[in-house]
């Protein structure tokens, strides 16, 4: 029936039918429609009680109970196509580009077949498999980066920017490509696991807006700046022409195959369906501390990321730009950093959505922040303050580091006063 869909989970080396979601309200309500979700009996008995990679969501551990919600489950919204991929898929489904909530359910059932993480919508995967597109074909990095005509035609055969990217949320055109044993790049869903060597999220520039181009151009360097500040960073980003190749951290080669690691947004962890979600940082820390394997390590990482966001002007800090990794061995932790860029340059004027209660006009009082985090999580305050204090020198050195990376001098100068002030605040914690 069209008011139901089946969730498949990649677990123990293969895809399993895991759960069924049924709409309890009109489809036209989109993600706001009430639902009930249940794990399938065989799956529930095999993985009972687990909330790691075997579960659909960390707040929805495997059980035989029915989960009734006033909206879609928050973890399901992580799979819903958004941004550029959504618009392309609407065209494929012959739905109006202006379709908002009314498009959510058909988009999920067609575009949730190959998302980030280890969940997929069975009906969406079948929709992909039924589309005639010819044999799998690989392309060179330069063909992809330059959007070579044959590459673009190949994409069109699979649904332009849809088959590869419909489950990747965001506003830049993106596709998921896999580098094979022949060194060529294939649409992720078309390549057999045993041929995979590296998995990439490829982000293309769009339009002619100079600020948007500057944001994309800076992203690879920003990830290296984050690495220098001691944040959890995956592999190095590669720029080919004006196209960014981002190594994926939700895939790992293992035993001749590919392990898929569960990814779940902070919005889902906090039980918040919808988009553009603002979660108070203290509430996020409390929620993280309740589920992660090493609370102190993860809360310090979370704090350090907000320092880096402030220092480098990454204002796009809504609750779907932070995520959990739920591993198959039971470990739960923050994923490596992603979508870290100078979003203060965005022509639409993005404001920080997630803030501390002691925000102080965008310059948090870190003494009060660490007090609040300790109170919310039950963690000792001294290690939190020490970790932030030790960032002071790195923050102070950011302009020099940016210059050494050859970054835009205008960008460096715009950030210099803020990094100096922030470094002084952090160093007072250390002293």
C-alpha positions in Angstrom: 0.0 0.0 0.0 1.2 3.5 -0.8 0.6 4.7 2.8 3.3 2.3 4.0 7.0 1.9 3.4 9.6 -0.6 4.5 12.9 0.4 6.2 15.9 -1.7 5.3 19.0 -1.8 7.6 22.4 -2.9 6.5 23.5 -5.2 9.3 25.7 -8.3 9.5 27.0 -7.8 6.0 23.7 -7.4 4.2 20.4 -5.6 3.8 17.5 -6.7 6.0 13.9 -5.7 6.0 13.7 -4.2 9.5 10.7 -2.0 10.1 7.4 -0.8 8.5 6.2 2.8 8.8 2.5 3.5 8.2 0.9 6.9 7.7 -1.9 7.6 10.2 -2.9 10.9 8.5 -3.1 12.4 5.0 -0.1 12.1 2.8 -0.4 15.8 1.9 0.8 16.7 5.4 4.3 15.5 4.6 6.6 14.9 7.5 4.0 16.4 9.8 1.6 13.5 9.2 1.2 11.2 12.2 2.7 7.7 11.9 3.2 4.4 13.6 6.3 2.3 13.2 7.0 -1.2 14.1 10.0 -3.5 13.7 9.3 -6.7 11.9 9.1 -9.7 14.2 12.0 -11.7 12.8 14.2 -8.7 12.8 13.2 -7.7 16.3 14.0 -11.1 17.7 17.4 -11.1 16.0 18.5 -7.7 17.3 16.2 -7.1 20.4 17.3 -4.2 22.6 20.0 -2.8 20.3 20.2 0.9 19.6 23.5 0.9 17.7 23.7 0.3 13.9 21.0 -2.4 14.1 18.4 0.2 15.1 16.6 2.7 12.9 17.3 5.4 15.5 19.1 5.7 18.8 15.8 6.7 20.5 14.0 3.8 18.7 15.8 0.7 19.9 14.8 -2.6 18.4 11.7 -4.0 20.1 8.3 -5.6 19.5 6.5 -2.4 20.5 4.7 0.0 18.2 6.0 3.5 18.1 3.3 6.1 17.6 4.3 9.6 16.7 2.4 12.9 15.9 4.8 13.3 12.9 7.2 11.2 11.0 9.9 9.7 13.3 12.7 12.2 13.4 15.2 9.7 12.1 13.1 9.2 9.0 13.5 12.9 8.1 17.2 12.3 7.8 16.5 10.1 4.7 14.2 12.6 3.0 15.7 14.3 0.0 16.3 18.0 0.5 18.0 20.9 -1.3 19.1 20.5 -4.9 18.5 16.8 -4.9 14.9 17.3 -3.9 14.2 19.7 -6.8 15.7 17.2 -9.3 13.6 14.4 -8.0 10.4 16.4 -8.1 11.0 16.9 -11.8 11.6 13.1 -12.2 8.3 12.4 -10.4 6.5 15.1 -12.5 5.6 17.0 -9.3 5.5 20.8 -9.2 8.8 22.4 -8.1 6.7 24.3 -5.5 5.5 21.0 -3.9 6.4 21.3 -0.2 4.8 19.0 2.4 2.6 17.3 -0.2 5.8 16.1 -2.0 7.5 14.6 1.1 6.0 11.1 1.0 6.4 10.4 -2.7 9.9 11.8 -2.5 10.8 9.5 0.3 9.4 6.4 -1.5 11.4 7.3 -4.6 14.5 9.1 -3.3 15.4 7.3 -0.1 17.0 4.3 -1.8 20.6 5.2 -1.5 21.1 7.8 1.3 24.1 8.4 3.7 24.3 5.8 6.5 22.9 2.3 6.7 19.2 2.8 6.3 17.3 2.8 3.0 13.7 2.8 1.9 13.0 -0.5 0.2 10.4 0.9 -2.2 12.8 3.6 -3.2 15.6 1.1 -3.9 13.1 -0.9 -6.1 12.2 2.3 -7.9 15.9 2.9 -8.7 16.4 -0.7 -9.8 13.4 -0.6 -12.2 14.7 2.4 -14.1 16.4 1.4 -17.4 19.8 3.0 -17.4 22.2 0.6 -19.1 25.3 -0.9 -17.6 27.4 0.7 -14.9 30.0 3.1 -16.3 33.0 4.7 -14.8 34.5 8.1 -15.4 37.8 9.8 -14.7 38.0 12.4 -11.9 38.6 15.2 -14.5 35.4 14.1 -16.4 33.4 14.4 -13.2 34.9 17.6 -12.1 34.4 19.2 -15.5 30.9 17.8 -15.9 32.0 16.2 -19.2 29.1 15.8 -21.6 29.2 12.0 -21.5 29.1 12.1 -17.7 26.2 14.5 -17.7 24.3 12.2 -20.1 25.0 9.2 -18.0 23.6 11.1 -15.0 20.5 12.0 -17.0 19.9 8.3 -17.7 19.8 7.7 -14.0 17.8 10.8 -13.1 20.1 13.9 -13.1 21.6 14.3 -9.6 19.0 12.0 -8.2 20.1 8.4 -8.2 23.5 9.4 -6.8 22.4 12.2 -4.5 18.8 12.2 -3.6 19.6 11.2 0.0 22.2 13.9 0.4 20.7 17.0 2.0 21.9 20.5 1.2 21.8 23.3 -1.4 24.9 22.6 -3.5 24.5 19.9 -6.2 26.0 16.7 -4.8 26.4 13.1 -6.0 27.6 10.0 -4.3 30.4 8.3 -6.3 32.5 5.2 -5.7 36.0 4.9 -6.9 36.5 1.3 -8.2 39.4 -1.1 -8.7 40.0 0.4 -12.2 40.5 3.9 -10.7 37.3 5.2 -12.3 34.3 6.8 -10.5 30.8 5.2 -10.6 27.5 6.2 -9.3 27.5 4.7 -5.9 24.4 2.5 -6.3 25.6 1.0 -9.6 28.9 -0.5 -8.4 29.2 -3.9 -6.6 30.7 -3.7 -3.1 33.6 -6.0 -4.0 34.9 -3.5 -6.6 34.8 -0.5 -4.3 38.0 1.2 -3.2 37.0 4.7 -2.0 33.7 6.4 -1.5 33.2 10.0 -2.3 30.6 12.7 -1.8 31.1 15.1 -4.7 30.0 18.7 -4.4 29.7 20.9 -7.5 29.8 24.7 -7.7 26.6 26.3 -8.9 25.7 29.6 -10.5 27.9 32.6 -10.7 27.6 34.1 -7.2 31.1 34.9 -6.1 30.3 34.4 -2.4 28.9 30.9 -3.0 32.0 30.0 -5.0 34.2 31.3 -2.2 32.4 29.2 0.3 32.9 26.0 -1.7 36.5 26.9 -2.5 37.4 27.3 1.2 35.8 24.1 2.4 38.9 21.9 1.9 41.2 24.4 3.7 38.6 24.8 6.5 38.8 21.1 7.2 42.6 21.3 7.5 42.1 24.3 9.9 39.8 22.1 12.0 42.3 19.3 12.0 44.9 21.7 13.3 42.5 22.7 16.1 42.3 19.1 17.2 38.8 18.4 15.9 37.7 15.0 14.7 38.3 15.1 11.0 38.1 12.3 8.4 40.3 12.2 5.3 41.5 15.3 3.4 39.1 16.9 0.9 40.3 17.1 -2.7 39.6 20.0 -5.1 39.5 19.1 -8.8 38.9 22.3 -10.8 35.9 23.9 -9.1 34.5 20.6 -7.8 35.0 19.3 -4.2 35.6 15.6 -3.5 34.8 14.7 0.1 35.8 11.3 1.4 32.8 9.6 3.0 33.1 8.4 6.6 29.9 6.3 6.6 31.6 3.6 4.4 34.5 1.4 5.3 36.1 -1.4 3.3 36.0 -4.6 5.4 36.5 -8.2 4.5 36.3 -7.8 0.8 33.0 -5.9 1.1 31.7 -2.5 2.4 30.6 -1.8 5.9 27.9 0.9 6.2 27.9 2.9 9.4 24.7 4.3 10.8 24.4 8.1 10.7 21.8 10.0 12.7 21.4 13.8 13.0 21.4 15.7 16.2 17.9 16.7 15.3 16.9 13.1 15.4 18.7 12.4 18.6 16.7 15.3 20.2 13.5 14.0 18.7 13.0 17.0 16.4 11.4 16.3 13.0 11.5 19.0 10.4 14.3 21.2 9.0 16.3 24.2 10.1 16.1 22.9 13.6 17.5 25.0 16.4 18.5 23.1 19.5 19.9 24.8 22.5 23.5 23.6 22.9 22.9 22.7 26.5 20.0 20.4 25.5 22.2 18.9 22.8 24.9 18.1 25.3 22.5 16.5 27.7 21.1 14.3 24.9 24.5 13.3 23.7 25.7 12.4 27.2 22.7 10.1 27.5 23.6 7.9 24.5 27.3 8.2 23.5 29.8 5.6 24.6 32.3 8.1 26.0 30.4 11.2 27.2 33.4 13.4 28.3 35.2 12.8 25.0 32.1 13.6 22.9 31.0 16.6 24.9 34.5 18.1 24.6 34.5 17.5 20.9 31.1 19.2 20.7 32.3 22.3 22.6 35.5 22.5 20.5 33.4 22.5 17.3 31.4 25.4 18.5 34.6 27.3 19.2 35.8 26.5 15.7 32.4 27.6 14.2 32.6 30.9 16.0 36.3 31.5 15.1 35.9 30.8 11.4 32.4 32.1 10.7 30.6 28.8 10.1 27.1 30.0 11.1 25.1 27.2 9.5 25.0 25.2 12.7 21.4 23.8 12.6 20.8 20.4 14.1 21.2 18.4 10.9 24.7 19.6 10.4 25.9 17.5 13.4 25.4 13.8 13.5 26.0 10.6 15.4 27.8 7.5 14.1 26.2 4.3 15.5 28.7 1.4 14.9 28.0 -2.3 14.6 30.1 -3.1 17.7 27.8 -1.0 19.9 29.9 2.2 19.9 28.0 5.5 19.6 29.9 8.8 19.0 29.8 12.0 17.0 30.7 11.5 13.4 33.7 13.4 12.0 33.1 17.0 11.2 31.2 17.9 8.0 29.8 20.9 6.2 32.4 23.2 7.8 32.9 26.3 5.7 32.8 30.1 5.9 29.0 30.3 5.8 29.0 33.9 7.0 29.8 34.7 3.4 26.4 33.3 2.2 24.5 36.0 0.3 21.3 35.1 2.2 22.8 36.2 5.5 22.7 33.0 7.6 22.5 33.4 11.4 23.6 30.9 14.1 20.5 28.8 14.8 21.9 26.7 17.8 23.1 28.9 20.7 24.1 28.7 24.3 21.9 30.3 26.9 24.9 32.4 27.8 25.2 33.4 24.2 26.1 37.1 25.0 25.2 38.4 21.6 27.2 35.8 19.7 30.2 35.9 22.0 29.5 33.1 24.5 30.6 33.5 28.1 32.7 30.3 28.2 32.9 30.2 32.0 29.1 30.1 32.2 28.9 27.7 29.2 31.1 25.1 30.9 29.1 25.5 34.1 25.9 24.9 32.3 27.3 21.9 30.3 28.6 20.3 33.5 25.2 20.7 35.1 23.3 19.3 32.1 25.6 16.3 31.6 26.9 15.5 35.1 30.4 15.7 33.8 33.2 17.4 35.8 33.7 21.0 34.8 37.6 21.2 35.0 38.3 18.9 32.0 35.8 20.9 29.9 37.5 24.2 30.7 41.0 22.8 30.3 40.1 21.5 26.8 38.7 24.9 25.7 41.6 26.8 27.3 44.1 24.7 25.4 42.4 25.7 22.1 43.4 29.4 22.7 46.8 29.2 21.1 45.4 27.4 18.1 42.6 29.9 17.6 45.1 32.8 17.9 47.3 31.2 15.2 44.4 30.7 12.7 45.1 33.8 10.6 48.7 32.7 10.2 47.6 29.2 9.4 45.1 30.5 6.8 47.8 32.5 5.1 50.1 29.5 5.0 47.4 27.6 3.2 47.1 30.3 0.6 43.6 31.3 1.5 42.0 34.6 0.4 43.7 37.5 2.2 40.3 39.3 2.5 38.8 36.4 4.3 41.8 36.2 6.6 41.5 39.9 7.5 37.7 39.7 8.1 38.3 36.9 10.6 41.4 38.2 12.3 39.7 40.4 15.0 37.3 37.7 16.0 40.0 35.1 16.4 42.0 37.4 18.6 39.1 38.1 20.9 38.0 34.5 21.1 41.6 33.4 21.8 41.8 35.8 24.7 38.6 34.5 26.2 39.8 30.9 25.9 43.2 31.6 27.4 41.5 33.1 30.4 39.9 29.7 31.0 43.3 28.1 30.8 45.0 30.6 33.2 
